[in-house]
Amino acid sequence: MSINKIKPSSLESIEKNAFANVTTYAGKVTLPNLKYVGENALGSITAEHLILENAEIIKDIPDCEYVLIGSDIKEFSCDNTDTTIYAYEDSVVDEFCKNNNLNFANYNSIDPILRDVEPLLTGYDYILHFEAIGFNTTYEWYACNNPDRSDAVLIETSLNEPNTIDPIAIFFDNYEENKYTYFYCVATSTENGNVLEIPSSLCKNIFATIKGTDKTFIDFLGVIYTSSPNNVNTLDNIFSVDGDIRVTPSYATDTQNCYGTGSIVEILNGDEVAIGLTLVVQGDINGDGVVNVIDLTEIEKAVNGHKDITDTYSVAADANRDETFDIADYQTAVNIALSA
């Protein structure tokens, strides 16, 4: 089985050790037709949520918040003590969890919202994710090495299917580093033929976010993440064909607009916002588009517990992208400031 190209919606079996040497991360993963998961099949994959509603034999599950098993499963085993496993009472899964002190929950009691939770895809390198909103679309992911895309190849993903209801994270085994330099996605409206395109020099620059209290996040699909301060090119590389684009700078003076953390990009389909994105600049926590002593001072205060950094800026403050906030982030921000 090729782990470089997976179409989750048609995947029926994951054999023993299939992902044993893959370290990757996924958000909400639904494998609707998966019947069999072999021993150590998912290796070091980490997921937020895994939904296997038609599985029959499961011998391994990845580290995740919860697994939803909706079928009357025949065989089950796992050793993840931190994962909540939703399955039917008095089932094979229920018995296994009781005998092994695992966290079991009744499938019939699951909150329906768990099925529709926003996928959390943070700063990992092996995820391609894109979903246009507001109109019916088809999706096509491409990869290439030449900026002019003359060598572009189509990547098979479930996101290439029309009207994808449940976005899937796609697994890649060092796909980006070892084979391709550029990734981009084309979303085509099936209603009016318009093409809305979001390319990215690195696929990790686009990832979905949780809707939070920050006004820049509400109703917006995701984040463009860059390590280059004042990287106007990041915004210049987002364009639409037969569509309009609207960019709101995060900071403005009498002489210039600054595209730093908190800048908003809206791609319009007529009068409707089809795609909304927020820019995060690594280390820029005041939105002026540069990383300097002001940001370093604020990060140092936060590391020492004297200041709270929230929402969009908390993503920027995690400068080394390890999902923790400590002195290492301060040092990374210093290095960014010195190299600018």
Secondary structure by P-SEA (a helix, b strand, c coil): ccccccccccccccccccccccccccccccccccccccccccccbbbcbbbbcccccccccccccbbbbccccccccccccccccccccccaaaaaaaacccbbbbccccccccccccccccccccbbbbbbccccbbbbbbbbccccccbbbbbbcccccccccbbbbbbbcccccccccccbbbbbbcccbbbbbbbbcccccbbbbcccccccccccccccccccccccccccccccccbbbbbbbcccccccccccccbbbbbbccccccbbbbbbccccccccccccaaaaaaaaaaaaccccccaaaaaaacccccccccaaaaaaaaaaaaac
